[in-house]
Amino acid sequence: MVGSGIFFTSGFLLKETGNPWIVLLCWGIGGFLALCGSITYAYAARLLPFAGGDYVYLKVAYSPLLAFMSGWSSLLTNFSACISVLALAFGKYILLLFPSIPVWSSSTVSVLGVDLQISSATGIGILPILFFSALNFFGIKSAVAVQNLFAIIKIIGLFLFITLGFTLGNVQWSYLLETPFPDFLSLSTQSKILIGIVPVSFSYLGWNMITYIAEEVKSPEKNLVRSAISACFMVTGLYLALNVLFLVSAPSSELSGKDGIGAIAFERLFGADLAIITTGFITWVILGSLSAILIGGSRVYFAMARDGAFIEAFSKVHPKHHSPYVAIFFQGFIAILFLCVKEIESLLYMITCSILILSCLTAATPFRFQKLGYVSDYKIPFYPIPILIYITANLAVMAILFYEKPANALWGLMITLSAIPVYYGLHLQKKMIEKQRELVA
């Protein structure tokens, strides 16, 4: 769950909100919403501990069409575009690590408000997508083993950074403490908070990742809920500590709008001599996040195809490595296409809009399951308050996103709704194949 978004989203937050106190509040709210989401999703995960996450829950609770829309959105934005965000960030940090690499970019082409461009960061970003897709091909064990290595070094490094940063780093508390508090009762501040939650949500996305590989988790009835909820508490505390450290490392004007806020903070805290080490560590964290999403996302398309709701080839499992290899490599292909989006920020807003549209329906599945007669031994704490908080907050964020970032929000909406003609097209094709088989027989 500890992802790399922490190292670049706060720069966008500062640009959008203009106040470091709002930035910290957004990270706190994001953690609380992730907790509400994990408490809510745990109900469905306990009832249906199968690979696919939202796809499985929406299919049982509502209809195959809504389930397909969820899987389609996952393929095009929720996972593939997330992979692209991380791959682009990886490319930019590699260019910082190795300044001798030639920097180039093509001319910008705007399509319905979204700028497209191919650059040196794009070319570098392709490499980790190909590598981790190939690693996943060799099975979940090899992928998880590498992922655990990334996670161990990442967690140790983050705690070292926080400890050394506050004790030995060149911190300047005046950068934060001398900044006036905003008027939290004003509509302007509230809209800034809502738009600020959008990139924060990206950094907390990993809270539901375990539900996508539930079928491969040992004792899911015990471990799914425990893992998701405990992770939310720990990660929220970690993210808040890191953001405080960022905000006392340099003036907000130096950090605002920078997608390399982590590298800037490291250099200001520890000096330019350690810039290579710290930038290398951030790159390592980015790779770990990219690996985790590649593992979880491909299982969604596999689950859809196995149910006959998607292209049949996606249900293929490698006879030796037991991996859904067609789904894995197709996901990588889509992610590479999304690398053409020029700005990481645009991808973040597009992804978040697409995710929130259907996550509200997924969050409401406990109501549907109870109505359908499904009984779970898991009881949602303070039911139904976490569900209502999560859904209301998502709707508010979507509303402000359509108002403030209409082009990116519309892209997210169009991608989600494009699932409808694809679904009926596949359904029609399936019927035609069945009729042909009947005629042949």
N, C-alpha and C positions, 0 to 999 in steps of 0.2 A: 504493500500500500504506500510505503514511503517512495514517492516518485521524484522525478527530476523537475517537475513543474515549479517547485519551490525556488529553483535557481533562475527562472526567467519571468514568471507571472507577476511577481511583485513590482517589477519595473513597469509593466502595463497598468497595474493597479494605481501606482503613484501618478501616472499620467492621466488616468481617467478620473481619479478622486481628488488629487491635488493635496491630500493631507495624510500623513503617516498614521494618525490615530484611526482614520477610517480604514486604512489598510489592515491594521491589526484587528479591528472589529470584524472586517470581512473574513479574515482567516479564522477567527473564533466562531462566527456564525456558520462558516463552511464546515467546520468540524462538528458543530452541533447538528447540522442538517445531515451530514454523513452518518452520525450516530442514529438519528431518527430513521434514516433510510435503511441502515443495517438491521435495526430492531424490527422494522416492517418486513424487509425482504426475508428475514430469518424464518418467518412464518411459512412462506411458500417454499423456502429451501428445505425445511424439515418435512413438509408434506411430499415434495417432489425432488428428492436428491439425485437429479439426473443432469447429464451434461447439457448445456444450452442456456441456463439462467433464465432471463426474461422471456425468451422464446417459449420455453416449456410452460412457464407460469401463465402467460397470456393465452396460450392455446387451450389449456385446461379451463381457465377461468372465464374466457370470453369466446374467442373464435379463432380458427386457423388463419383468417385474414389478418387480424391484429398481431398474431404471433409472427406471421410472415413479414409484416411491416417492421416489427422489432428486429428480426434477423437481417432484413434488407438494410435497415438503418445502421446496424452493427457493421455490416460488410462495407458500407460506403462511407460512414462517418465515425460512429462510436469507437470502432477499433482501427480500421484502416487509416482514417484521417489522424487519429491519435498517434499511430505509428509514424505517420508523416511529420507531425509536429516534432516528435522526439528526434527523428532522423535529420530534420532541418537544423534543430538545435545542436545535434551532434556535429553536423557539418560546420556550423559556425564556430563551435569551440575547437574543432580540429584546426581551423584556419588561425585561431588565436594561438594554439600550441605550436603550430609550424608556419610561421609567417613567410617562409620561403615558397610555400605553395602558391602558384599563380591564382589571383582572384579575378574572376571574369563573370559577366552576366549578359543575358540576351536583352533585347528590348522588351518592354512591358506591354502586355496585351490585356485589355479590360473586357471581361465577359460578365454582363449583368451585375456590374458593380464590384466584381472580385478581380483583382489584378493577378495575372499569370506571368511567370518568368522562370527561365532555366538559368542556373548559376553554378559556380564551383561548389557551393554548399549543397546544391541539389545532387551533383555528381557524387560527392563524398557520402551523402545521406543514403544513397542506394546500397552502399557496401554493407552496413549492419543489417539492413532488411534482408539481403540475400544470405548473409551469414547465419542469422538466427532462424530464418525459414529452413535452411538446410539442417541446422541443429535440431529443430523440431521434427524434421523428417525422420530422424533416428529414434524417435519415441519420447514419451513423457519423462522417462527416468533420466535420460541424458540432459534433456532441457531443464528439468527441475534441479538436477545436480549443479549445473552451471548457474541457474538462477539463485540457488542457495549461496553459492560462492559470492555472487554479486551482492546479495542481500547482507551477508555477514560483514564484508569489507565496507559496504555502504553505511550500515548502522554504526560500526565502530568509528569510521571516519567522521560521521556527522556529530557523534557525541564528543569526539576529540576536538572538532572544530568549535563546537559550542563552548566546551570547557576552556580551551586555550584562548578562544576569542575573548571571552569575558574576563579572563584572568591575566593574560599576557598581551592580548591584542591592543591596538591603538584605538580604543573606544572613546567616543565623544558623546556623552549623554545629552549634551546641550542640543545636538541635532534633533533629538526627539522631544526632550522635556520643554524646550523653549518654543516648540510649535504650539500655537493655540488650539484648544479643542474646538471642533466644529459645532454648529448648532444642529444637534441630532433630531430636533423637532421640525426642522424645515423640510419642505418637500424636495428641495434641491439636494440636500444631504442624503435624504432617504433614497432618492433615485440613484445617486452615486454609489450608495451601499449595494443596491440591487444589481447595478451593472458591474460592480466590483466582485460580486459573488460568482459571476460567470467564469472568469479565468481561474478563480479559486476552486470552483467545482471540478475543473479539469485535474487539478493537483490531488484531489481527494478521490478520484475515480476508482482507485484500487480497492475501495471498501467492498465492492460487490464482485470483485474478480473471482473469489473462491467459489461463488455460486455457478460459474461457468464451467468449472471442472469438478463439480460436486460428485459426479459419477466415479471419479478417480481418487477421491479423498477417502482416507481410512476413517471408519466410524463417523460418517457425515452427520448422523443424528446428534452427535455430541460436539464434534469439532467445528461444524459450520458456524453455529451461533456464537460459540465461545471465541473463535478466531476473529470474526467480523467485529464484534462489539469491543473486545479488548484492544484490537488494533486501532479503532477510532479514537479511544481515549489517549493512547500512547502517541499516535501520530499528530493529533491536534496539539498536544503539549510540545512536541518536537518542532512543529511548523511555527508555532507562536514564538518559541525561543529563537529559532533561526531568523525570523523576521525582525525581532527586536535587535538582534545582532547586526543585521543588514542596515537597519535604520539608524544605528548609532555608529556606523562605520564611516559614513560620508553624508554630506548634505543631500537632502531630497532632490535638489536640482541636478545633481550628478547621477542619480539613480533613476529618475523619472524617464519612462519610455524606453529604457535599455533592456534588451533581451539577454544581456550578459550581466545582470545585476549581481549574481553570485560571484563571478570573477572579479568584478569591481570591488565588492565588499572584501573579498579575500586579500586583494592587493593592498587596499587601504589599511586593513587590520594588521597584516604581517609583512608588508613590504613587497617590492617588485621582485626581489630575489627568489621568493617562494611562489611566484605566479605560476610557474610551470607545474609545480606539484599540485597546487590547488585547482588549477584549470583541468589538469589531468584527472583529478578526483571527480570533478563535476561531470566530465565526459564519461567516467566509469558509471556514475549514478544514472546518467541518461541511457546508457546501454542496458543497465539492469531493468529500467522501466520499460524500454522497448521490448526486451525479451519477455517480460511478464505479460504484456498485452498480446504479443504474438501467440503465446501459449493459450490464453483464454479465448481470444477471438475466434480462432479457427474451429474451436469446438462447437460454436454456435451454428456455423454453416453445416458442419457435419451432422448435428442433431436435426436440423431442418431437412437435409437430404435423406437422412435415415427414416424420417417420418413421411417421405414422399412429397414434401412440400417445397422442394428445391431441386436444382439440377442433380440428377441421379449420380453423376460422377463424384459429387462432393461427399457421398456416403462411403466411398471406397477407403478401405483400411489396408495399409501395407501388410502383406502376409508375414513379413519377418519382424518389422519394427512396430507394428500395430499402431501406426499413426495415421490420422486422416490427411494424407499427404496432398491430395488434390485441393482440399480446403486451405491447407497451409500455404501452398504456393500461389493460389489464386488471390488470397488475402495480401500476400506480399506484392503481387502485381498491381492491385488496386492502390496499395499504399504508395508505390512508386509513382503512379499517375498523379496522386495528390501532392507529390513533392513540387509540382509545377506551380502551386499557389505561392505567391511571392512572400507574403507576410505571415509569420507564425500567429500573430494576433487575429488575423482574419479566419484562420483555421480554427482557433480556439472558440470564437463566437459561433461559427457555423456548427461545430461539433456539439457545443453545449445546447443550442436550440434543438437540434435533432434528438439529443438524448432526453431532454426534459419533456418533450411532447408525449412520449410513450411511457416514461418512467412514472408519470402521474397515474397512469392506468395500472402499471405493475404494483405501485404502492397501495392501490385500492383492492388488490386481489384478496386480502384477508376477508373483506366484506363479502366478496363474491364466493369464496370458498365456503364460508359459513352458510351462505344462502343455499349453496349447492349440496350441503350436507357433509362436507369434508371436516373431519375433526383432527386437530393436532394436539399433541401433548405439550407443545410450546405455547406459552401465554405471553402476549406482547405487554411489556410493562406500561402501566398507565393508559392502557387501551381505552379509546382510540386516539388519544391526543398525539402521539408521535406520527401517526398516519396523516392526520389532518394538518399538522404543522408542515410536514414534508410536502404534501400536495399543494398547500396554500403558498408556501415559499417558492415552489417551482413555477406556479402560475404567475406569481408576481414578477419573478425574474424574466420569464418569457415575455410578459407584457412590456417591461422596460427595455428588453432586448430588441423587440420589434420597433419600439419608438426611437431608441438611440442608434441602433445598428440595423436598419431595415434590410439592407442588401444581404448581409451575412445571415440574418435570421430567415429571410425568404429562401436562401439557398438551402439552409437546414430543413425548412418546411417542405420545399420542392423535392428534396432527396427522399424524405420520409414518405410523402404522398406518391412518389413515382413507383412505390411498391405495389400500388393497387392495380395498374394495368399489367405490370409484370406478373403478379399473382394470377390474375385471370387468364393471361396469355399462357402461362405454364399449365394452368388447370385445363384450358381448352386443348392444348397440345397433348396432354396426358389422355384426355378422352378420345382424341383422334387416333392415338397410338393403340388404345384399347380396342377401338372399333376395327382398325386394320387387322389386329391380331385375331379378332372374332371372325372376320371374313376369311382370313387365311386358314383358320381352324375349320 
